[in-house]
Amino acid sequence: MKYFQHKPLLHKFSHVDEFLKEFSLTKEDFILASRSTWKRWFAPFEVSAVVHFKDEYGRGEPTDSMIDGLRADFLASGCTRIFAIGGGAVIDMAKILVLDGTASASDYYQRKVPLSKTHTLVAVPTTCGSGSEASNVSIAEIASLGTKLGLADDTIYADDAVLIPELLSDLPYEFFASSAIDALIHAMESFVSPRANLYTRMFSTQAIRMIISGFLQMEAEGPEVRLQLLDEFLTASNMAGIAFGNAGTGAVHAMSYPLSGIYHVTHGEANYQFLVAVFRAYSEAAPGGVLTELEQITADALGCAKENLYPRLEELLSRMIPRKALHEYGMKEEEIRTFAESVQATQGRLLGQSYVRFDTEKMMKIYQDLY
């Protein structure tokens, strides 16, 4: 049984020029980047490579049609090495480029074709949330299914993961906050996953402590203090990515996917809606065991008693970014059942990695409470 792995070689640089010197990009390299990040940090160096921007293929979270357009450009370029410079959406899209063949993205995500890696991928995150540079997971909205699917396979691991904290300095506050909350969710969900072990929980624990410490400092000193903590948040996100890349995420992610797929809520913000509600439901259904261990670690990080954990966590996160009711996104009351049924039908992988496997009725109650 596979116990633990960290596939990408991890690099950290203080400045972009150090990264460019180390990796020596050429015209045989294909770059997918966030346009604003590229113009601000990389364009001044006149990099010799084939460069495309995520917004050429669409806006928002990745879809199968966006990835199909990207793959067409990549295959036409003749390049062999791929650089993904951006948030989780950019990196998730680029992961599909490493695969052999000309199948549609939908077929890859639904595993209708064999997966074989034929290209090298270098992932450079510009947010502190997805941890995608460390994981073997890519997520996209599949239009024909009306929901997101996650492809989890070792063939799509990046070969190199590159951390450059200064790239986070331009991240708007709302994206920073929702990204960091997403990293916290990765750490908490992977901690209680049935696939977790001593090694993954070590990474989860450290990520939880670092993220909450940063949030507490922001609560005390204001949001601008985050600019002094970019290295800490980026490192914590990477650690959470290592944890969930091995142990997986659970019901928080599963329940967020219809909200993202139908109402195009960003990944981190959608996950945030369900964090406290899902963990409260875990605690009601199966108190004790590894969940108690996580609750104590999180309460200690927050500096509160364990019995006050969920109210205090909710209070702290709401100070980072207010949580909305689901109806504020346009969700309709009649979708409470269809969302729950959709998760049950399409997210078996994530539900199987949950601390407690929710049935449709339990998910309906959570959706109703949050509606």
C-alpha positions as a printed NumPy array, in Angstrom:
array([[  0.   ,   0.   ,   0.   ],
       [  1.32 ,   3.441,  -0.933],
       [  1.952,   5.372,   2.277],
       [  3.38 ,   8.788,   1.357],
       [  5.064,  10.57 ,  -1.531],
       [  6.087,  14.066,  -2.529],
       [  6.738,  13.937,  -6.239],
       [  7.691,  17.498,  -7.287],
       [ 11.157,  18.775,  -6.548],
       [ 10.574,  21.859,  -4.401],
       [ 12.429,  25.126,  -5.106],
       [ 12.196,  28.489,  -3.383],
       [ 13.504,  31.798,  -4.714],
       [ 13.403,  35.285,  -3.269],
       [ 13.05 ,  36.946,  -6.668],
       [ 11.837,  36.112, -10.16 ],
       [ 15.219,  36.734, -11.802],
       [ 16.759,  33.956,  -9.684],
       [ 14.112,  31.54 , -10.927],
       [ 14.628,  32.527, -14.581],
       [ 18.39 ,  32.091, -14.278],
       [ 17.997,  28.641, -12.743],
       [ 15.51 ,  27.283, -15.285],
       [ 16.905,  28.873, -18.5  ],
       [ 13.701,  29.12 , -20.52 ],
       [ 13.934,  28.724, -24.324],
       [ 11.654,  28.822, -27.355],
       [ 10.903,  25.13 , -26.743],
       [  9.158,  25.973, -23.484],
       [  5.393,  26.558, -23.311],
       [  4.14 ,  28.977, -20.644],
       [  0.583,  29.312, -19.369],
       [  0.347,  32.327, -17.081],
       [ -1.976,  34.814, -15.494],
       [ -1.718,  37.877, -17.721],
       [ -1.285,  40.443, -14.928],
       [  1.377,  38.361, -13.177],
       [  3.298,  37.883, -16.404],
       [  3.292,  41.569, -17.304],
       [  4.258,  42.68 , -13.793],
       [  6.979,  40.16 , -12.975],
       [  8.218,  38.333, -16.086],
       [  7.758,  40.475, -19.215],
       [ 10.559,  42.892, -18.238],
       [ 13.053,  40.018, -18.626],
       [ 12.123,  39.323, -22.283],
       [ 11.751,  35.589, -21.776],
       [ 12.273,  33.434, -24.857],
       [  9.32 ,  31.021, -24.795],
       [  5.853,  30.417, -26.206],
       [  3.545,  32.357, -23.879],
       [ -0.217,  32.056, -23.554],
       [ -2.532,  33.566, -20.953],
       [ -5.376,  31.872, -19.144],
       [ -7.867,  34.579, -20.15 ],
       [ -7.384,  33.621, -23.82 ],
       [ -9.422,  30.505, -23.046],
       [-12.066,  31.941, -20.742],
       [-12.546,  33.496, -17.343],
       [-13.189,  31.964, -13.976],
       [-12.558,  28.387, -12.926],
       [-11.319,  25.868, -15.518],
       [-13.832,  24.151, -17.783],
       [-13.328,  21.251, -20.138],
       [-13.772,  23.539, -23.171],
       [-11.096,  25.932, -21.858],
       [ -8.665,  23.057, -21.444],
       [ -9.462,  21.731, -24.918],
       [ -8.552,  25.12 , -26.397],
       [ -5.34 ,  25.232, -24.392],
       [ -4.346,  21.701, -25.44 ],
       [ -4.842,  22.589, -29.092],
       [ -2.419,  25.508, -28.779],
       [  0.094,  23.431, -26.833],
       [  0.087,  20.562, -29.322],
       [  0.501,  23.038, -32.194],
       [  3.498,  24.668, -30.475],
       [  5.714,  21.585, -30.558],
       [  7.014,  22.442, -27.082],
       [  8.036,  19.748, -24.627],
       [  8.363,  21.573, -21.297],
       [  5.42 ,  23.35 , -19.655],
       [  5.511,  26.203, -17.158],
       [  2.33 ,  27.049, -15.242],
       [  2.585,  30.459, -13.569],
       [ -0.595,  31.403, -11.754],
       [ -3.201,  30.26 ,  -9.28 ],
       [ -4.764,  26.857,  -8.92 ],
       [ -6.822,  27.288, -12.087],
       [ -3.721,  27.876, -14.227],
       [ -1.825,  24.967, -12.693],
       [ -4.8  ,  22.602, -12.902],
       [ -5.239,  23.397, -16.601],
       [ -1.533,  22.934, -17.312],
       [ -1.491,  19.52 , -15.627],
       [ -3.645,  18.106, -18.426],
       [ -1.055,  19.224, -20.991],
       [  1.425,  16.619, -19.748],
       [ -0.827,  13.765, -20.898],
       [ -0.264,  11.834, -24.1  ],
       [ -2.878,  11.758, -26.833],
       [ -5.481,  14.046, -28.349],
       [ -8.557,  13.073, -26.335],
       [-10.941,  15.701, -24.994],
       [-10.491,  17.056, -21.497],
       [-13.837,  15.523, -20.546],
       [-12.551,  12.083, -21.505],
       [ -9.402,  12.538, -19.417],
       [-11.349,  13.68 , -16.363],
       [-13.817,  10.816, -16.71 ],
       [-10.948,   8.361, -17.321],
       [-12.351,   7.199, -20.618],
       [ -8.818,   7.029, -22.054],
       [ -5.512,   5.785, -20.618],
       [ -3.377,   8.359, -18.795],
       [  0.275,   8.521, -19.769],
       [  2.664,  11.398, -19.04 ],
       [  4.843,  12.598, -21.911],
       [  5.853,  16.161, -20.949],
       [  7.602,  17.969, -18.1  ],
       [  5.673,  20.426, -15.904],
       [  7.054,  23.238, -13.737],
       [  4.417,  24.809, -11.463],
       [  4.847,  28.313, -10.032],
       [  1.928,  29.263,  -7.74 ],
       [  0.882,  32.896,  -7.427],
       [ -1.744,  32.321,  -4.729],
       [ -1.536,  30.779,  -1.272],
       [ -4.501,  28.447,  -1.467],
       [ -4.714,  25.689,  -4.016],
       [ -1.509,  23.809,  -3.244],
       [ -1.935,  22.469,  -6.772],
       [  1.808,  22.655,  -7.38 ],
       [  2.233,  19.872,  -4.795],
       [ -0.706,  17.611,  -5.61 ],
       [ -1.692,  15.038,  -8.225],
       [ -5.175,  16.531,  -8.567],
       [ -6.686,  18.706, -11.302],
       [-10.238,  20.054, -11.072],
       [-12.435,  21.325, -13.876],
       [-16.075,  21.975, -14.603],
       [-17.439,  19.403, -17.041],
       [-20.25 ,  21.164, -18.891],
       [-22.068,  17.989, -19.948],
       [-22.335,  16.911, -16.287],
       [-23.146,  20.319, -14.804],
       [-20.585,  19.897, -12.046],
       [-16.868,  19.846, -11.333],
       [-14.79 ,  16.692, -11.47 ],
       [-11.404,  16.051,  -9.961],
       [ -8.808,  13.959, -11.761],
       [ -6.447,  12.449,  -9.19 ],
       [ -3.58 ,  10.538, -10.77 ],
       [  0.181,  10.397, -10.31 ],
       [  0.745,  11.072, -14.017],
       [ -0.224,  14.735, -13.541],
       [  2.168,  15.586, -10.727],
       [  4.372,  18.581, -11.534],
       [  8.042,  17.716, -11.88 ],
       [  9.147,  20.93 , -10.164],
       [  7.253,  23.193,  -7.769],
       [  8.642,  26.71 ,  -7.429],
       [  7.775,  29.036,  -4.531],
       [  8.449,  32.76 ,  -5.065],
       [  6.678,  34.66 ,  -2.257],
       [  6.969,  38.083,  -3.917],
       [  4.48 ,  36.919,  -6.592],
       [  1.724,  37.062,  -3.954],
       [  2.251,  40.752,  -3.248],
       [ -0.15 ,  41.865,  -6.022],
       [ -2.928,  39.468,  -5.005],
       [ -6.126,  41.416,  -4.156],
       [ -7.112,  41.019,  -0.527],
       [-10.336,  39.073,  -1.212],
       [ -8.476,  36.497,  -3.302],
       [ -5.707,  36.282,  -0.735],
       [ -8.189,  35.643,   2.084],
       [-10.273,  33.055,   0.238],
       [ -7.104,  31.314,  -0.987],
       [ -5.634,  31.083,   2.496],
       [ -8.938,  29.761,   3.87 ],
       [ -8.908,  27.147,   1.108],
       [ -5.43 ,  26.04 ,   2.218],
       [ -6.717,  25.74 ,   5.789],
       [ -9.555,  23.543,   4.495],
       [ -7.067,  21.334,   2.646],
       [ -5.11 ,  20.874,   5.856],
       [ -8.166,  20.138,   8.017],
       [ -9.89 ,  17.792,   5.57 ],
       [ -6.738,  15.817,   4.846],
       [ -6.042,  15.465,   8.589],
       [ -9.256,  13.493,   9.168],
       [ -9.242,  11.6  ,   5.852],
       [ -9.268,   7.79 ,   6.14 ],
       [ -6.152,   7.88 ,   3.94 ],
       [ -4.219,  10.137,   6.34 ],
       [ -1.201,   8.891,   8.264],
       [  1.55 ,  10.197,  10.532],
       [  3.388,  11.882,   7.668],
       [  0.398,  13.632,   6.099],
       [ -0.856,  14.8  ,   9.491],
       [  2.546,  16.313,  10.218],
       [  2.169,  18.539,   7.142],
       [ -1.499,  19.259,   7.917],
       [ -0.736,  20.256,  11.496],
       [  2.024,  22.665,  10.571],
       [ -0.107,  24.239,   7.829],
       [ -3.015,  24.756,  10.25 ],
       [ -0.75 ,  26.402,  12.815],
       [  0.912,  28.707,  10.282],
       [ -2.322,  29.803,   8.584],
       [ -4.202,  30.467,  11.807],
       [ -1.195,  32.309,  13.231],
       [ -1.215,  34.55 ,  10.17 ],
       [ -4.957,  35.141,  10.438],
       [ -4.655,  36.048,  14.115],
       [ -1.932,  38.561,  13.282],
       [ -4.138,  40.028,  10.54 ],
       [ -7.07 ,  40.193,  12.963],
       [ -4.923,  42.075,  15.475],
       [ -2.942,  44.352,  13.147],
       [ -5.084,  44.682,  10.029],
       [ -5.096,  43.054,   6.573],
       [ -1.995,  44.862,   5.298],
       [  0.218,  42.884,   7.672],
       [ -0.261,  39.933,   5.31 ],
       [  2.388,  41.508,   3.066],
       [  4.93 ,  40.676,   5.77 ],
       [  3.711,  37.06 ,   5.894],
       [  3.737,  36.035,   2.231],
       [  6.454,  33.41 ,   2.69 ],
       [  4.603,  31.863,   5.64 ],
       [  1.263,  31.685,   3.824],
       [  2.782,  30.335,   0.598],
       [  4.755,  27.697,   2.509],
       [  1.685,  26.68 ,   4.525],
       [ -0.341,  26.353,   1.327],
       [  2.338,  24.1  ,  -0.139],
       [  2.396,  21.963,   3.005],
       [ -1.391,  21.626,   2.911],
       [ -1.08 ,  20.642,  -0.754],
       [  1.399,  17.903,   0.132],
       [ -1.021,  16.627,   2.786],
       [ -4.119,  16.558,   0.605],
       [ -2.137,  15.26 ,  -2.373],
       [ -1.561,  12.125,  -0.325],
       [ -4.654,  11.912,   1.898],
       [ -7.282,  13.73 ,  -0.152],
       [-10.044,  16.152,   0.721],
       [-13.622,  15.311,   1.654],
       [-17.186,  16.547,   2.008],
       [-16.338,  20.261,   2.142],
       [-14.936,  20.096,  -1.368],
       [-17.597,  17.677,  -2.587],
       [-20.476,  19.885,  -1.438],
       [-18.912,  23.022,  -2.899],
       [-18.712,  21.711,  -6.458],
       [-22.341,  22.29 ,  -7.562],
       [-22.122,  25.854,  -6.234],
       [-18.979,  26.451,  -8.295],
       [-20.213,  24.571, -11.333],
       [-23.598,  26.26 , -11.628],
       [-23.015,  29.706, -10.1  ],
       [-19.309,  30.026, -10.919],
       [-18.262,  30.826,  -7.362],
       [-14.475,  30.679,  -7.079],
       [-13.069,  27.473,  -5.656],
       [-11.767,  28.869,  -2.374],
       [-14.854,  30.945,  -1.664],
       [-17.166,  28.022,  -2.434],
       [-15.256,  25.729,  -0.085],
       [-15.367,  28.372,   2.656],
       [-19.167,  28.23 ,   2.716],
       [-19.118,  24.649,   3.972],
       [-16.066,  24.374,   6.265],
       [-17.557,  24.948,   9.706],
       [-20.933,  23.392,   8.879],
       [-19.368,  20.156,   7.636],
       [-16.992,  19.814,  10.579],
       [-19.793,  20.49 ,  13.028],
       [-21.753,  17.717,  11.32 ],
       [-18.73 ,  15.42 ,  11.601],
       [-18.537,  16.182,  15.306],
       [-22.222,  15.425,  15.808],
       [-22.08 ,  12.181,  13.832],
       [-18.801,  10.707,  15.102],
       [-17.195,  12.644,  17.976],
       [-13.851,  11.462,  19.258],
       [-10.919,   9.781,  17.593],
       [ -8.843,  11.643,  15.046],
       [-11.439,  14.432,  14.851],
       [-10.862,  15.207,  18.533],
       [ -7.137,  15.407,  17.832],
       [ -7.719,  17.874,  14.989],
       [-10.117,  19.935,  17.093],
       [ -7.551,  20.232,  19.871],
       [ -4.762,  21.231,  17.466],
       [ -6.995,  23.873,  15.875],
       [ -8.281,  25.18 ,  19.216],
       [ -4.711,  25.467,  20.514],
       [ -3.728,  27.412,  17.388],
       [ -6.7  ,  29.722,  17.949],
       [ -5.931,  30.082,  21.655],
       [ -9.424,  29.008,  22.707],
       [-11.012,  26.133,  24.597],
       [-11.928,  23.127,  22.445],
       [-15.629,  23.557,  23.226],
       [-15.446,  27.073,  21.721],
       [-13.578,  25.95 ,  18.604],
       [-16.256,  26.269,  15.929],
       [-17.718,  29.618,  17.068],
       [-14.208,  31.081,  17.355],
       [-13.106,  29.677,  14.006],
       [-16.218,  31.061,  12.337],
       [-15.628,  34.444,  13.967],
       [-11.992,  34.605,  12.857],
       [-12.716,  33.581,   9.275],
       [-15.584,  36.063,   9.013],
       [-13.123,  38.791,   9.97 ],
       [-10.923,  37.71 ,   7.063],
       [-13.853,  37.678,   4.61 ],
       [-17.597,  37.57 ,   5.415],
       [-19.346,  34.31 ,   4.557],
       [-22.487,  34.639,   2.435],
       [-25.727,  32.688,   2.619],
       [-26.056,  30.331,  -0.36 ],
       [-29.112,  32.144,  -1.725],
       [-26.963,  35.267,  -2.154],
       [-25.175,  33.497,  -5.012],
       [-28.491,  32.87 ,  -6.764],
       [-29.017,  29.327,  -5.5  ],
       [-32.694,  28.372,  -5.443],
       [-34.376,  26.512,  -2.604],
       [-35.437,  23.701,  -4.905],
       [-31.761,  23.118,  -5.701],
       [-31.078,  21.934,  -2.154],
       [-32.134,  18.424,  -3.135],
       [-30.647,  18.492,  -6.636],
       [-27.294,  19.713,  -5.295],
       [-27.199,  16.91 ,  -2.704],
       [-28.194,  14.305,  -5.285],
       [-25.582,  15.612,  -7.703],
       [-22.841,  15.316,  -5.089],
       [-23.975,  11.789,  -4.244],
       [-23.915,  10.831,  -7.93 ],
       [-20.658,  12.473,  -9.048],
       [-18.387,  12.968,  -6.036],
       [-17.938,   9.432,  -4.757],
       [-14.16 ,   9.842,  -4.612],
       [-14.372,  12.813,  -2.243],
       [-17.209,  11.406,  -0.164],
       [-15.158,   8.238,   0.298],
       [-12.3  ,  10.343,   1.689],
       [-14.554,  12.117,   4.205],
       [-14.309,  11.596,   7.953],
       [-17.999,  10.629,   7.83 ],
       [-19.642,   9.656,   4.564],
       [-22.775,  11.785,   4.327],
       [-25.943,  10.486,   2.7  ],
       [-28.211,  12.687,   0.577],
       [-30.453,  13.639,   3.491],
       [-27.524,  14.804,   5.626],
       [-26.174,  16.946,   2.803],
       [-29.612,  18.4  ,   2.21 ],
       [-29.747,  19.489,   5.85 ],
       [-26.361,  21.227,   5.552],
       [-27.418,  22.978,   2.341],
       [-30.704,  24.011,   4.   ],
       [-28.946,  25.395,   7.082],
       [-26.587,  27.441,   4.913],
       [-29.242,  28.539,   2.421]])
